[in-house]
Amino acid sequence: MPASNEPAPRQSHDPANPEALLRFMTERWAKLRRRGGKVKAAGFHAARRLSLSEAFPGEALVIPTGHEKVRSNDTTFRFRPGTDFFYLTGSHEPDSVLMLLPEGAGHRSVLFVEPNPGKTNATFFTDRQKGELWVGARRGVAESRTWFGVDEARPLGDLHQTLSELPGPFRALRGLSGAVDARLKPQSDRDTAFGQHLAELRLLKDEAEVKELSAAIASTRRGFEDVIRRLSVARSEREIEGVFGLRARWEGNDVGYGTIAACGSHACVLHWTRNDGAVRAEDLLLLDAGVEGTSLYTADITRTLPIGGKFSPEQREVYTLVLSAQRAAFAEVKPGNDFLAPNRAAMRVLAHGLERMGILSDAEDALKEDHQFYRRYTLHNISHMLGLDVHDCARAREQTYKFGKLAAGMVLTVEPGLYFQPDDLTVPARYRGIGVRIEDDVLVTPAGYRNLSKGLPSDTAAVERWMARVWADAARPSV
């Protein structure tokens, strides 16, 4: 972890900086007024830190955000903060570390950040990695304390010494910062339990989180409609990906995950992200995409659209079966039910539908735990948690997640699918190459559930009307 006055390694194409230029560049700059106020949802971040503090009395807690990663030579991927760090701070800055240090009956929140020396230090124009003329100014120490509402902010240069002097027991979130991991002795069980607790803390969404998820879903609907407008002239799946990606960058931080724009038989590949296939009017488009808002909460929605605007009889039959499975799953989303209850309901509907189609000979036999023959056509379970990560709370223990109970405040996907591979001889030829998934984002409420993404039509007739309306609006001359 470089100190703030440590420049980025010099590249062979970099210009030399003579001493006279260094002096000239650091003179006669006006002092800019710093921003006031606090980060959005500062009160929620503080409440989350308090909850974490109460769970680990007397222990020092270390949560890094991580660092930029090299994409190619000296260019990096766009930085996305560590999920748990962001959940507790709201900060997007790379390299930062949050510590909760024991103090009295609770903890003192200390945020380690990159200082902002302004233009008094030549690194503002010589350091391509951190200099503000290259990447923009960071908030610095004093402003970070106020903006993020922590008890104290310190420069990153103090981090190593603080880590070396941690009083008493500690826990650290591992795998995000090599420097932190190297400085703190390994303690696998304690640190693993800490990561699990942070994930389980995020299982129940607060009011601010539901609001951000709803905004990301609304933006995602607009992205789907952008794609529909383009479908009449689109030639490649990559074009579809790019159209949706524009909406994600325009209204949010980015896409929440690699967009799946799968046309025709590519829809039978569950995570098809190559997106290099052709767009044909007679095929279906399985579009699995989500906008990640600037708050980093992401939507995760799938709609399967007839590219030409109308489902064929076979496409409609498969689609209708998947929709029936989703509706059966929705009925099982309620507090106190097993997390897997919606999945079991959906698989039962799909298996019996496959029997009616002549694909499975005996649905009940296929559903037996030691058979699971239906999974040849629907490999995945239908739900995962959703939030700051598209597969949220992944470090949570199985007994509190996969084998746990649904509770009010959880947000999960409900996404059954059927995928008939083009070379599957157990499937009648008329269905081969058809892949359908329908996915919605659902909030568990005290009385049952609320479908946060119901604004995107899902039954066949409504999908066809939706597409026709979007095309009609696009064709209407602007005033």
matplotlib code that plots the C-alpha trace (Angstrom):
import matplotlib.pyplot as plt

x = [0.0, 1.9, 2.2, 0.5, 3.7, 5.0, 4.6, 3.4, 6.2, 7.5, 6.7, 9.1, 6.7, 6.4, 7.9, 10.7, 9.9, 12.7, 13.1, 12.0, 8.7, 8.1, 8.4, 6.3, 3.5, 3.2, 2.9, -0.1, -3.1, -6.3, -7.5, -10.8, -13.6, -14.3, -17.8, -19.9, -22.7, -22.8, -22.9, -26.4, -27.9, -25.2, -27.6, -28.1, -24.4, -23.9, -26.7, -25.0, -21.7, -23.4, -25.0, -21.6, -20.0, -22.6, -21.9, -18.2, -17.6, -14.0, -12.6, -10.9, -12.6, -10.8, -12.7, -10.7, -12.3, -9.7, -7.6, -7.7, -6.8, -4.6, -6.5, -3.5, -0.1, -0.7, -4.5, -6.9, -10.4, -13.0, -12.9, -15.8, -15.6, -15.7, -19.3, -19.1, -16.9, -19.4, -22.3, -20.7, -19.4, -20.9, -17.4, -16.3, -12.6, -10.1, -7.4, -9.4, -9.8, -12.5, -11.6, -13.8, -11.5, -12.8, -13.7, -15.6, -18.6, -18.5, -16.2, -14.7, -15.0, -11.8, -11.6, -8.1, -8.1, -5.7, -4.8, -5.4, -2.4, -3.9, -1.5, 1.2, 2.7, 4.0, 2.3, -0.9, 0.4, 3.2, 1.4, -0.9, -2.5, -3.5, -2.7, -5.8, -5.0, -5.0, -7.9, -9.6, -9.3, -10.0, -11.8, -8.8, -8.7, -10.7, -13.4, -13.8, -14.5, -17.3, -18.7, -18.9, -19.9, -17.2, -15.6, -12.2, -10.3, -6.6, -4.2, -3.4, 0.3, -0.7, -2.4, 0.5, 1.4, -2.2, -2.4, 0.8, -0.6, -4.1, -5.1, -6.4, -8.3, -9.2, -11.1, -10.4, -12.2, -9.7, -9.0, -9.4, -6.1, -2.8, -1.2, -3.7, -3.7, 0.2, 0.2, -2.3, -1.5, -3.8, -6.7, -8.9, -11.8, -12.3, -12.0, -14.3, -16.9, -16.5, -17.1, -20.1, -21.6, -21.1, -22.9, -25.8, -26.1, -27.0, -29.7, -32.4, -32.6, -33.4, -35.6, -32.7, -31.7, -35.2, -35.4, -32.1, -33.1, -36.4, -34.5, -32.2, -35.1, -36.9, -33.7, -33.4, -36.9, -35.9, -32.8, -35.0, -37.2, -34.0, -33.2, -36.7, -36.5, -33.3, -34.5, -36.1, -32.7, -30.2, -27.9, -25.8, -26.1, -23.2, -25.3, -28.0, -25.5, -24.1, -27.6, -28.4, -24.9, -25.5, -28.5, -26.5, -23.7, -26.1, -28.3, -26.1, -22.6, -22.5, -24.2, -24.5, -23.0, -22.1, -25.2, -26.6, -28.0, -28.7, -30.5, -31.9, -30.1, -27.6, -30.4, -29.7, -26.3, -27.1, -24.5, -24.0, -22.0, -19.9, -22.8, -21.4, -24.4, -26.8, -30.2, -33.0, -36.6, -37.8, -35.8, -36.3, -34.0, -33.2, -32.1, -30.7, -29.5, -29.5, -28.5, -26.2, -27.1, -24.6, -25.4, -24.2, -27.5, -28.3, -31.3, -31.3, -34.1, -34.7, -37.3, -37.5, -38.7, -39.8, -37.5, -40.1, -42.7, -44.8, -44.2, -44.4, -46.8, -43.8, -42.2, -45.4, -46.0, -42.5, -42.8, -46.3, -45.0, -42.1, -44.5, -46.7, -43.7, -42.8, -46.3, -46.3, -43.0, -44.3, -47.0, -44.4, -42.5, -43.6, -42.0, -41.3, -41.2, -38.0, -35.8, -36.0, -39.9, -40.3, -37.8, -39.6, -42.9, -41.5, -39.7, -42.9, -44.8, -42.0, -41.6, -45.4, -45.3, -42.4, -44.4, -47.4, -45.0, -43.8, -40.2, -40.4, -42.1, -43.0, -42.9, -43.1, -40.3, -38.2, -38.8, -37.4, -34.4, -32.1, -33.2, -33.8, -34.2, -36.0, -32.7, -31.5, -33.8, -33.6, -30.2, -30.3, -32.3, -34.7, -33.6, -30.6, -30.4, -30.1, -28.6, -25.2, -24.0, -26.1, -25.5, -25.8, -24.7, -22.7, -20.5, -23.5, -23.7, -25.9, -28.1, -29.0, -29.3, -29.9, -31.4, -32.7, -36.1, -37.5, -38.0, -39.5, -36.8, -35.1, -34.9, -34.5, -34.9, -37.5, -36.3, -37.4, -36.2, -36.4, -33.5, -33.9, -30.4, -30.4, -28.8, -30.9, -32.6, -34.9, -36.7, -39.1, -37.4, -39.9, -38.7, -35.0, -33.0, -35.6, -34.5, -36.8, -36.1, -38.4, -36.8, -38.2, -36.8, -39.0, -39.2, -40.4, -43.0, -44.7, -47.8, -46.0, -44.1, -43.9, -42.7, -40.4, -40.1, -43.7, -43.5, -41.9, -44.6, -44.2, -47.1, -47.0, -49.8, -48.5, -45.0, -46.2, -48.3, -45.3, -43.0, -45.7, -46.2, -42.4, -42.0, -45.1, -43.7, -40.3, -41.9, -44.0, -42.4, -41.0, -42.4]
y = [0.0, 3.1, 6.2, 9.3, 10.9, 7.8, 8.3, 5.7, 3.7, 5.7, 4.4, 4.7, 7.1, 9.5, 12.9, 14.1, 16.7, 19.2, 20.9, 24.3, 22.7, 21.1, 24.5, 26.3, 23.7, 24.0, 27.8, 30.3, 28.0, 29.3, 27.4, 25.7, 25.5, 22.0, 20.4, 20.2, 17.8, 14.1, 11.1, 9.9, 7.5, 8.4, 7.6, 4.1, 3.5, 4.6, 2.2, -0.7, 0.1, 0.2, -3.2, -4.6, -3.1, -4.7, -8.1, -8.0, -6.2, -5.5, -6.7, -4.6, -5.0, -4.3, -3.9, -2.9, -1.8, -3.2, -1.7, -1.0, -4.0, -3.9, -4.5, -4.1, -2.8, 0.6, 0.7, -0.5, -1.7, 0.8, 0.5, -0.8, -0.7, -3.8, -4.6, -4.8, -1.7, 0.3, -1.1, 0.4, 3.7, 4.7, 5.4, 4.7, 5.5, 2.8, 1.8, 2.9, 0.8, 1.1, 0.1, -0.2, 0.1, -0.8, 2.3, 2.1, -0.2, 0.2, 1.1, 4.2, 4.2, 5.2, 5.6, 5.4, 7.4, 8.8, 12.3, 15.2, 17.5, 19.7, 21.3, 21.9, 18.5, 17.7, 14.3, 16.1, 16.1, 13.6, 10.6, 9.0, 6.7, 9.1, 12.7, 14.8, 16.2, 12.6, 11.0, 13.8, 14.9, 12.7, 14.0, 13.8, 13.2, 16.1, 16.1, 12.3, 12.4, 14.8, 13.5, 9.8, 10.6, 8.5, 9.3, 9.8, 9.8, 9.2, 9.2, 5.9, 6.3, 5.6, 2.3, -0.1, 1.3, 1.1, -2.5, -3.3, -1.8, -3.3, -3.8, -7.2, -9.5, -8.5, -9.8, -8.8, -9.2, -11.1, -11.2, -7.5, -6.0, -7.9, -5.3, -5.8, -9.6, -9.6, -7.3, -9.3, -12.8, -15.5, -16.6, -18.5, -19.5, -16.0, -14.1, -16.5, -16.1, -12.3, -12.5, -14.7, -12.2, -9.3, -11.2, -12.2, -8.6, -7.8, -10.5, -8.1, -4.9, -1.6, 1.2, 2.9, -0.3, -1.1, 2.4, 2.0, -1.4, 0.0, 2.8, 0.4, -1.7, 1.3, 2.2, -1.4, -1.3, 1.7, -0.3, -3.1, -0.7, 0.7, -2.8, -3.4, -0.2, -1.5, -5.0, -4.2, -3.2, -4.9, -7.4, -8.8, -9.7, -7.4, -4.5, -5.4, -5.6, -2.1, -0.5, -1.7, -0.8, 2.8, 3.1, 1.5, 4.1, 7.0, 6.4, 4.3, 3.2, 0.3, -3.0, -5.1, -8.1, -9.2, -8.7, -11.9, -11.1, -14.6, -15.1, -18.4, -21.5, -19.3, -18.9, -22.5, -21.5, -20.3, -17.5, -16.7, -13.4, -13.8, -12.0, -12.6, -14.2, -13.0, -11.5, -13.2, -12.3, -15.8, -16.4, -15.5, -13.1, -14.0, -10.8, -11.1, -7.7, -5.2, -1.6, -1.1, 2.3, 4.8, 3.4, 0.1, -1.7, -3.8, -5.1, -8.6, -9.1, -11.5, -11.3, -13.6, -11.6, -12.7, -10.7, -10.4, -9.3, -12.5, -15.8, -19.0, -21.7, -23.7, -20.7, -19.7, -23.2, -23.3, -19.7, -20.3, -23.3, -21.3, -18.4, -20.9, -22.2, -18.6, -18.0, -21.1, -20.0, -16.5, -18.1, -19.7, -16.4, -15.5, -15.1, -18.4, -20.5, -22.3, -20.3, -23.3, -23.5, -21.4, -23.6, -26.8, -25.3, -24.2, -27.5, -29.4, -27.3, -27.7, -31.4, -32.0, -29.7, -31.6, -34.8, -33.3, -32.3, -35.9, -35.0, -36.7, -40.1, -39.7, -36.4, -37.8, -40.2, -37.4, -35.3, -37.9, -36.6, -39.4, -38.8, -35.1, -35.9, -32.6, -30.8, -31.8, -29.0, -26.6, -26.9, -24.0, -23.2, -20.3, -17.9, -16.0, -13.0, -9.6, -6.3, -4.7, -7.9, -9.6, -12.8, -11.1, -12.3, -15.2, -15.7, -16.3, -19.8, -22.3, -22.8, -19.1, -18.7, -21.8, -23.9, -20.9, -19.3, -16.4, -13.2, -9.8, -7.5, -10.1, -9.4, -12.4, -13.3, -15.7, -17.0, -20.4, -21.4, -24.2, -24.8, -27.3, -27.9, -28.0, -31.5, -33.1, -36.2, -36.5, -33.4, -33.3, -31.5, -28.6, -27.5, -27.9, -24.7, -22.8, -21.3, -19.3, -17.7, -15.2, -13.4, -10.9, -9.2, -9.8, -8.2, -10.4, -8.5, -9.3, -10.4, -12.2, -10.5, -7.5, -7.9, -4.9, -5.6, -6.2, -3.1, -5.2, -7.2, -11.0, -12.9, -13.6, -11.3, -8.5, -8.9, -8.7, -5.5, -4.0, -4.5, -3.2, -0.1, 0.6, 0.3, 2.5, 5.2, 5.0, 5.4, 8.4, 11.7, 13.9, 17.3]
z = [0.0, -1.2, 1.0, -0.3, -1.3, -3.1, -6.9, -9.3, -11.1, -14.0, -17.4, -20.4, -22.2, -19.2, -19.6, -17.3, -14.7, -14.3, -10.9, -12.3, -13.5, -10.2, -8.5, -11.1, -10.9, -7.1, -7.0, -7.1, -6.6, -5.0, -2.0, -3.0, -0.5, 0.6, 0.4, 3.5, 4.4, 4.8, 2.6, 1.5, 4.1, 6.7, 9.5, 8.1, 7.8, 11.4, 12.6, 10.8, 12.4, 15.8, 15.2, 14.3, 17.4, 19.6, 18.1, 18.9, 22.2, 23.2, 19.8, 17.1, 13.7, 10.5, 7.2, 4.0, 0.8, -1.5, -4.3, -8.0, -10.1, -13.2, -16.4, -18.8, -18.0, -16.2, -16.9, -14.2, -14.1, -12.8, -9.1, -7.2, -3.3, -1.2, -0.4, 3.4, 3.6, 1.5, 3.6, 6.7, 5.3, 1.9, 0.6, -3.0, -2.5, -3.2, -0.6, 2.4, 5.6, 8.3, 11.8, 14.8, 17.8, 21.3, 23.4, 26.6, 26.2, 22.4, 19.5, 18.0, 14.2, 12.5, 8.7, 7.1, 3.8, 1.2, 2.2, -0.1, -0.1, -2.7, -5.1, -2.6, -3.4, -6.9, -6.9, -7.8, -11.4, -11.4, -9.9, -12.6, -10.1, -7.4, -8.6, -8.8, -12.2, -13.4, -11.5, -9.6, -6.0, -3.1, 0.0, 2.2, 6.0, 7.6, 5.0, 5.1, 8.9, 8.4, 5.1, 6.2, 9.8, 11.5, 14.8, 13.4, 10.1, 9.7, 6.8, 5.2, 6.1, 9.8, 9.0, 9.4, 12.8, 14.0, 12.8, 14.6, 17.9, 17.9, 21.6, 22.5, 20.2, 16.6, 13.6, 10.0, 6.7, 4.6, 0.9, 0.0, 0.9, 0.8, 3.0, 5.8, 5.4, 5.7, 8.7, 10.8, 11.9, 10.3, 12.5, 10.0, 12.3, 13.8, 10.6, 8.7, 11.4, 11.1, 7.3, 7.9, 10.4, 8.0, 5.3, 7.6, 8.8, 5.2, 4.9, 6.2, 4.1, 5.9, 4.4, 2.6, 0.9, -0.4, -1.7, -3.6, -5.0, -6.2, -8.0, -9.7, -10.8, -12.3, -14.2, -15.3, -16.8, -18.8, -20.0, -21.1, -23.1, -24.7, -25.9, -27.2, -29.3, -30.8, -31.4, -34.8, -36.2, -33.9, -35.6, -32.7, -29.1, -28.3, -29.7, -27.2, -24.4, -25.4, -25.5, -22.0, -20.7, -21.8, -19.5, -16.7, -17.0, -17.7, -14.6, -12.3, -11.5, -14.0, -14.8, -11.7, -13.4, -17.0, -19.1, -20.6, -24.0, -25.3, -28.6, -29.8, -28.5, -26.6, -24.0, -23.1, -21.7, -18.3, -18.0, -21.6, -21.6, -24.8, -26.5, -30.0, -31.7, -34.3, -33.7, -35.7, -35.7, -35.3, -32.1, -28.5, -26.6, -23.0, -21.5, -17.9, -16.9, -14.0, -13.4, -10.4, -9.0, -7.8, -4.3, -5.6, -5.1, -8.2, -9.9, -11.3, -13.8, -16.7, -19.4, -22.4, -25.4, -28.9, -31.1, -33.9, -31.4, -31.3, -29.6, -31.8, -30.4, -29.1, -27.5, -25.9, -24.5, -22.9, -21.6, -20.1, -18.2, -16.7, -15.8, -14.0, -12.0, -11.0, -9.8, -7.7, -6.2, -5.4, -3.3, -1.1, -0.4, 3.1, 6.5, 8.3, 5.1, 4.2, 1.8, -0.5, -0.4, -3.5, -5.3, -4.4, -5.6, -8.9, -9.6, -9.0, -11.6, -14.1, -13.6, -14.2, -17.2, -18.6, -18.2, -20.1, -22.9, -23.2, -22.0, -18.6, -18.3, -14.7, -12.9, -9.4, -10.1, -11.5, -8.4, -6.0, -4.1, -5.4, -9.0, -9.8, -13.5, -14.1, -13.6, -17.0, -18.3, -15.4, -13.8, -11.2, -8.1, -8.5, -5.8, -4.4, -2.1, -3.8, -2.6, -2.9, -4.6, -7.3, -5.4, -2.0, 1.4, -0.2, 2.9, 5.1, 6.7, 4.9, 8.0, 8.0, 4.2, 2.0, 4.8, 6.8, 7.0, 5.0, 7.1, 6.4, 5.0, 2.8, -0.9, -3.2, -6.9, -8.1, -11.5, -12.8, -16.2, -18.8, -21.2, -24.1, -25.5, -29.4, -29.3, -26.5, -28.0, -25.0, -26.1, -29.1, -32.0, -32.0, -28.5, -29.0, -28.8, -26.8, -23.5, -21.2, -17.9, -16.0, -13.1, -10.6, -7.5, -4.5, -1.0, 1.8, 3.8, 7.1, 5.2, 2.3, -0.5, -2.8, -6.3, -6.8, -10.5, -11.4, -13.6, -16.3, -18.0, -17.7, -19.2, -23.0, -24.0, -21.8, -23.2, -26.7, -25.9, -24.1, -27.1, -29.5, -27.4, -27.1, -30.9, -31.5, -29.2, -30.9, -34.3, -33.3, -34.6, -31.8, -31.4]

ax = plt.figure().add_subplot(projection="3d")
ax.plot(x, y, z, "-o")
ax.set_aspect("equal")
plt.show()
